[in-house]
Amino acid sequence: MIPRVRSPELPQNYTWLNTDKPLYLKELRGRVVILDFWTYCCINCLHVLPDLKYLEQKYKNSLTVIGVHSAKFDNEQEIENIRQAILRYDIEHPVVVDKGFRVWQEYAVRAWPTFIVIDPEGYVIGQVSGEGNRDILDQLIEKLIREHQKKGTINFQEISLTLEKQRQPLITPLAFPGKVLATPEALFIADSGHHRLVMSSLEGEIFHLIGNGKPGLTDGNFSTAQFFAPQGMAFDAVNQILYVADTENHAVRQVDLKRQIVETITGTGEQSRNIHPHGGAGLETPLNSPWDLVKVENSLFIAMAGSHQIWQMDLDSGMISTYAGTGTEGCVDGSLREAVFAQPSGITTNGEELFIADSEISSIRGVGLIEPYQVRTICGSGNLFGFGDVDGQGEEVRLQHCLGLTYANNFLWVADTYNHKIKLVSPKTGNCQTFIGDGCAGLQDGQSKSTRFFEPSGLSVIDSHLYISDTNNHAIMCVDLNTLEVRTLQLPGLCAPDVCIQKNF
C-alpha cells in the first residue's frame, strides 16, 4: 500500500479508446477507480483481464476500470495496433494510450501489470502489481464502498461507453487467427477470435468447423465442443488426431477426426500459479497459457507461455511435467534445469532439437532432445529490451516479439510478428535474413518483400508452400516458395459464427 495522496489527473490530449471522449478523474468522483497499467504483449497483463472483467461486472454501478497502455515494444505504440489488441482480448473498459510513459511516471509504476486504486474522493489508496490479486482488489473495493456509503460520498450509477467492438464488430470469416498447420490431410486454422478450429483443404475448401464458436471448455462433438482462444496445433497422421493448445482454457485438447470428438487431455481449466518445475497426471495438473505444440514420437512438447517454460506430455501414460525452464523470465542458456525463457510462444523441431520463438526477449532458442540436453540462443539479443529489426548473425540479430516458427528444409521460418515480416534463420549458424514483407503493417499480396502483413503469428510449410496466419488481417496467406508469390487464401463459404447460417460441412 502507498500513502494517501491526490491522484494525478489523466491526460486529455492523449488518444482514448473504448470511449467517445476522454475521462476526467475529477468527473469520476463518487466512484472507485482502478488504473490498470498494461502492455498488450505481456502474458501477465492478459492473465489479469478476466479478474478485471469479474470486478467490473460485480461493481458495475460503483467501479470504473481505466486501462493505461504503456507500451514496451515500438509496435505497441501504434494506435491501430492497440485498438486491435482491445478487440482481440474483448476489453470493455476505457483505455488511454500512455505516450512517452507520462502516466506511468506520474504514478511511479515499475512493472506490468500494476493496479492503482483511487477512492471515491480522488485519493490514491492502494497499489498492487502482478497476477493473482483479484481477491485483494475485491475486498478493498467492497471496503471502500462501505466506508463511502457511510460518508455519503459514493455515487451509484452505471457509466455508458462506446466500445471499439461496437464501432468495429468482428464479423470477418476468421477473427485473429493465431496459428496454422498444413498437413497432407488438411489445413488446420486456429480461428482464435472465434474460439474454434477451421479444417480445410490446402486450397481453402472447408471440410469441418470444430467448435461452436462460443468461448468455453466443453468436450463433445464438433458442433457442441467449445474452446477459448485456441492457438498452436500438432497432428498425429497415423491416428488422425489433432492436438490443440487451448490457451485461455489453460488446457490441451485432442480432436479425434475419425470419431469427430473433442476431448481434454491435460489441464483443469484453471490457470496454474505454480511456476516451479513440477508435473503430474494430465487431467489433474493445471497449466499456464499453453501457446504452441509439437509432437515428437509419443511425446507432446508444449510452449508454456504463462510460466516461461517448455513442458512435455507422455501420450501413453498421460503424465505431464516441466521439460526445461526454471519459471523465471529472462534468457539463460545451459542445462534444461537451469535454462530460463521469456514467454515462449512458438515451437517446432527437427527431431534432435526443439526450436522456440521466445517472444519477450525477441530471440530464437534451441532446446536439446538428445544428450547433452542443452539450451542455446540461436539468434537475438536475449535481452528483455533488446529488440528491433536487424538481419545478421547470432547476437547481432534484432527481432520484435516473434510469436511463431516452423522448421523445413534445414531452415527455420520465423514470424517476426511486431516487425510484420517473415524471416529465415539457419539453426546451425544463427544467420537471420528477411524473407517476405516490407515491415509496414498492411494487407498486400504480391512478390516477396513488397508484400505486407499485420502481426503474423503462425507458420507452416508443406511441400513448396508456406502458410502464414496473418493475425490482425484475419487472414491466411499462402507463399509459393518456388516463385515467391504471396496470395491471400480464399475460404469460400466460411463466415463468423454470429452471422452465419449453420452449415453442415
N, C-alpha and C positions, 0 to 999 in steps of 0.2 A: 504493500500500500504506500501511497505517496501523500505528502501533506495536502491539506485542503487549500486549493488556490483557484482563482477565477480562470475559467477555460479560455484560451486564446480564440478569437473569432476565426472562422474558416474563410479562406479567400473567395470572394465573389466573382473575381475576374478570371478564375480558372475554369476549365471545362468540367461540367457536371453531367453525369449520365443517370439514367433511370429516374429523371425528374425533369419537368419542363422549366424549372428555374432553380437558381442556387438557394441553398438553405442557410439561414442565419441561426446561429446557436441562440441568440437573444430571442428569436421568434419561437424557439422550441422550449422556452421556459415553461415549467409545469410538467415536463416530460423527462423521463430518464433517457439519456443519450449514450450509446456505445459507439466509439470510433474504432473501426477495425482497420488497422494498418496491414496491408497485404500487397502481394505482387503475384501475378497470375501464373507464373512458372512454378511457384513454390507448393510442393505437395502438402506441407503443413498448413498452408493457407487454405488449400482446398478441403482438408480434413475438418476444418472448423466451420465450414459453411452450413452443414446440417445442424450444428449446435445453434448457430445464429438464427437459422430458419425456425427452429423449435422455439427459441426465446421470442422471436418476432411474432409468432402465432399466439404464444401463451399470453404475451403482454401487448397485444396489438393496439390497445387503446391508451397505453401509457409509455411505450418504449419506441424510440427511433434509433435504428442502426444506420450509421453512415460509413460506407467503405472509403478509406483513404488509400488510393492506389499509388504507392511509392515504388517505382519500377526499379528492378535490379538490372535487367538486360536493356540494351539500346532499343531493341524491337518492341519492348513492352511500354515504351514511352509514346508510341503512336496511338492516337485516339481511336482509330478504327479497330486496331488490334485489341484494345481494352474492351471496346464495345462487343467484339466477337467473343471474348472470354466471358463477359457478362451473360451473353446469350447461351454459350456452351454450358455454363455451370448454373444456369437458371437463377441468377442472383436477382433478388426482388427488392433490394433497398438502394437508396441513392448512393452514388459513388462520385467522389471528387478526384480529379486527376492531379496528383501532388507533384506538379512540375518543379524540378530542382530540389526536391526533398524539403520544401519550406515547412509544411505542416509537420512532417517527421521531426524536424529540428526544433520547432516551437514546442512540441510536446515531449522532447527529449527521448524519443523512441530509439531503441537499439537493435531490435530484431523483428523478423516476420514470423508469425503474425503477432501483433501486440494489440491488446484491447485497452482503451482508455474509457473509464466510466465517469459520466458527468451527471450530477444530481439535478433535480428539477429547478434549483436556484442558480444553476450555471457554474457550479464548482466542480473541479476535478477531484474525485474522492477515491479513485482506485485505478490501478494499472496491473495487468497480468499478461504474460507472454506465453506462447506455445500452445500445444494441444491439451485436450482433456480438462478444460476449465468450465465446462457447461454448468456443473452443479454450483461451483463457486459464484459464477455470474448470476445464476438463478436465485440463489439465496440473497445475494447483495441487492438485486433488483427488487425482490419481494420486501426486503427490509426497508429500502428507500421509499417504496410506495406506502408502506405502513406509516413511516415517520412523517412523510409529507402530507398524507391524508390528515393526520392529527394537526399539522401546522396549517392546513388549508392551502398548501402550495402545489398540489398535484392537479393536473388538467387531463381528464379522461376524454379522449376523442381520437378516432382513427384518422390518420393522415392519408389523403389521396395522392397517388403518384402516377406519373405517366412512364411506364416501363419500356425499356428497349424492345422487349419481345412483343409489346403491343404495336410498336412502330415497325418492327421487322419480324413478323411471325415465321417460325421455322416450318415452311410448307414445301421445302425442296424435297425431291425424292430421297436424297441422302442428307443427313444432318451431322456435320463434324465427324466424318468417318475417321477413325483412329488408325486402324491397321488393315492391311490387305494381305491375303495369302493365295498365291497361284499354285495350283496342283494340276496334274493331268486330268483329274476327275472334274474339277470345278474351280472357279474363282470364289473365294470367301471374303466378304467385306464386313468389317465390324462397323455397323452403322450406329456409332456410339451415341449420337444425339437423339436417335430414335429408339435406343435401347433394344436393338435387335441385330440379327445377322442376316446378310443377304447372300444367297448362294446362286451363282450364275455360271454360264459358260464363259470361256475366256474372251468371247466376242460380246458378252453382255446380255445374252438371253437368260431371263430369270427362271431358275429352277424351283427355289424354295425361299420363303421368308421364315426365319426361325426366331420365334418370339412374337408376342402380341403388340409390341411397341410401347407398352406401359412399364415404367420402372418398377422393379420388384425382384424378389428372389423366390421363384416358383418353378419347380420341376414339372415335367409333363410333356405333352406332345407339342409339335411345332407351333400350333395356333394358340396354345394356352400358356406355354412357358414364358417366364419373364426374366429379363436381365436388367442390369443397371450400369449403363455406360461401359459396355464390353470393349476390350482393346485387343491384345495380341492373341494369336491362334497358332496351333500346331496340329498337323494332320497325320494320322496313322492310316496309311493307304490299305494295308493288309486287312485291318479290322473295320475299315470305313468309320473311323471315329475322329471327330474334330474336338480338340481341347481348346477351351476359351478362358482367357483371363477376364473374369467378370469384376472389373476393377472396383467400382463403387459398392459392390456387394462384398468385397474382400473375400472372394471365393474363386475357385476354378471349377468350371463346368465341363461336362462331357456330352457331346452331341453324337448320338448313335444314328448314323444316316440310314442304316438298314431298317431299324425299328422306328425311326423318326421320333426319338425320345431324347429329352434333355434331362440330365441328372447332375447333381452337385457331387463332386468327388473329394474336395477339400475346402476347408473354411467353414465358419459357423454363421456367417452373415454379419458378424460384429468385427470391428477393427481391433487388431491386437495392439496392446500398449507395451508389449514386451519386445524391446529392441535387441536384447542379448541373444546370442546364438542358442537355439533350442529346437525342439521338434516333438513329434508325437503322431498319433493316429490322425489321418487326414481330416475326417469329419469332426474331430474333437479339438483341432488346432486352429485358433483364429489367425488370420493372415492380415497383411497391411498393404493394401493397394497393389496387388499383383498387376503388372503392366504389360508384360510380354512373356511368351513361352517358346521353348524349342524342345523337341523330343530327340533324345539320344539313346538308341537301343530301347530299353524298357524303363528309362528314367525321363521324367519331365523336369526341365530346368526352368526356373521362374525368375524373371527380373522383378524383385520385390521393391518397388519404388519407395513405398512408405517407410520401410525400415532400412533402406540403403544397403540391401543385401542381395545375394543370389541364393535361391533355395532349390532343393532337389526333392522330387517325389518319386518313390518307387511304385510303379504302377501295378506290380504284382502284389505287394503287401499292403499298399495304401498308406504307408508311412511317409511322413514328410519332415524335413529338417533343413536348417541353415547349411548351405554348402560353402559359402565364402562371405566374409564381411563381418566386422565387429558390431555393426549397428550404429556407429557414429558416422557423421557426414564429413567427407573430405576425400583425399586421394593419398592412399598409402599402398605401395606395391609390396610384394613379398609372398609369404605363405598364405594359404586360404584362411588360416586362423587370424593372422594379423592384418589382412587386407582391409582397406576402407574404401567405400564407394560413396557416390553422391547422387541419389535419385536415379538409379539405373532404370531406363525406360525402353530399351530395345535389346534383343538378344538373338544371336544366330550362332552357327557353329560350322566348323569343317570336320568335325568328328574327333579331333585331337585337342581342340581348344574352343572355349566359348568366347564370343566377341560381344562386347557390351557397349551400347550407347549410354554413356554416363552423363546425363543431361546437365546437371547443375555445375559440373566442372568442365562442361563442353569438351569432353575427351572421349576417345575410343580406348577401351581396355580389353585385355586378353586374360582369360581365366583357364588355367590348365585342367585338362581332363585326364591326363596321364602324368606319371612322375616326371619332374619333381613337384607337380601341382602348384605352380607359381602364378601369381597375378602380376601383370605388367601393364604399363601405359604405352599404347602403340603410337598415338599422336594426340596433340593438345597439350595445354599448359599444365593440366592437373590442378589448377587453382580455381577456387570458387568465383573469383572475379577476373579470371584470365580468359576472356572471350573476345571474339572479333570475327574477321573474315580474311584469313591469310592462308593461302596454299603454301606448301613447302614440305618440310621433313620433321617428323618427330615432335619435339618440344616447341619448335617454332611455329607449328600449325595453330591457327585460331579458328575455332568453330563457335557457333552461338546456339546453345541449348539444343543439341542434336537429340532427337527422340527415337529414330528408327534406323535399322540397318539390316542388310541381308548379305549372305556370302554366296558368291558364284564365280566360277572360272578363276579361282585363286585370288579374287579381289573382294573387298567389302564395298558395297554401295551404301552410302550414308545419307540419310535425310537430315541435312543441316537446317533444322526447322526454322529457326529465327532469322537465318540468312536467306530463306526462301530458295534454297539450292539443293541439288543432289551432287554429292562429291564421291570420288573414287579413291579408296585407300588401300594401299598394299599392307597386309598384316605382317609381312616379312620385313619390309624396310621402313614402314611408318610414313611413306610418302603419301601426300594428300593433294588431290587436284580437283578443281571444279569441273564437273562433267556436264550438267544441264542447269539452266536458269541464269538470268542476268542479275539476280539479287534484289529485284524490286518486287514487292507484293503485287500480285495480279493474276489474271487467268488468260494465258495466251498460248495457244498451240503453235506448232511450227518446228523450226530446226534448232536443235541443240541449245546453245547458250542464249538465243534470242527468246526462248520460252520463259514463261513466268508462272510461279506457284505462290500459294498463300499459306505459309506454315505447314508444309508437307511433313507427315509424321510416321508413315508406314511404307515399306518397300517389299517387293517380292519379285524374284526373277524366275522365269521358266523359259527354256529354250532360248530364243533370241529376243525375248520381250521382257521389259521391266515395267511392273505395275506400281503406281505411286498413289498412296492415299493422300490427296491434296485437301487437307482437313478444313481449312477456312473457306475453301471454294466449294465445299460439299460435293466433291467430285473424285473420280478415279481417273488417273491419267495412264496412258499406255505409251511406252517408248519402244520403237523398233531399233534394236541395238545394231542392226546392220546399216540402216540409213540415218539413224539418229533423229528420226521424225517423231514428234510428240503429238499425241491427239487425246482429246477427252473421250473416255469410254462412254458410249451411249448405253443406257439401260432401259429399253422400251417397256412401257407398262408399269414401271416402278413409280410409286408415289408415297407421300408421307402418310403415316398411319391415320392421322386425324382427318385427312381429306380424301382418303382412298376408299372406294367401294371394295369391300372384301373380295379378294380374288383367290382362287384355288390354283396355285402353281404346281 
